[in-house]
């Protein structure tokens, strides 16, 4: 788990799960750049010693420019962590509008495509390069009321498994992480929206989310960071094309 001298890019890396991932790689010796759409969070990350870049991964032109900045400032790239994602709209499918649906896919899957496409020239120059894509427990289970999110996260799994086949002969591994409900402001907002859709108290829906895994607790951002570091490390040198659940054994999503 020694990443000394390794170059890592984490999308949406200035806060939340992304920041936990960036912190973990940094603590293991990596040179880490984080990109985000939140200027205030990027300023805080910069103060903590990270290279930072303001960019929207759903915009291919911005991603192309980002990878040029990665090459200039990091001098290469060994690990790409595609963490950027949005929750998307909540509601029965007939109530959803096309703009909300499209926006979810623009970030959750098109953003990963753009980042991988434009990072590949750098990853191909590295030795034992690795791609870690963030999917979700909703990328292996259905989730009523969250069809755009779930569909986009299933797409991440298909992309990851295809990349593993395409890039494996070049020594580039691709894996996905499927987090369960991760403790933090984002899941709080999801729970509130779901409670509104169901017409049930927020506290009641929150309890369902806390107990939907066998461990009856939410996942922490550090749990996801640990898995990301493992998948990119030499310890996982023969782990490729996998969707790794970090969800306390979640069998049903609410």
Secondary structure, DSSP 8 states (H G I E B T S, - for coil): ---TT-EEEEET-SSHHHHHHHHHHHHTT-EEEEEES-HHHHHHHHHTT-EEEE--TT-HHHHHHHHHHHHHHTSS-SEEEE--------S-GGG--HHHHHHHHIIIIIHHHHHHHHHHHHHHHSSS-EEEEE--GGGTS--TT-HHHHHHHHHHHHHHHHHHHHHHTTT-EEEEEEE-SBSSHHHHHHHHHHHHHHT--HHHHHHHHHTSBTT-S-B-HHHHHHHHHHHHSGGGTT--S-EEEESSSB----
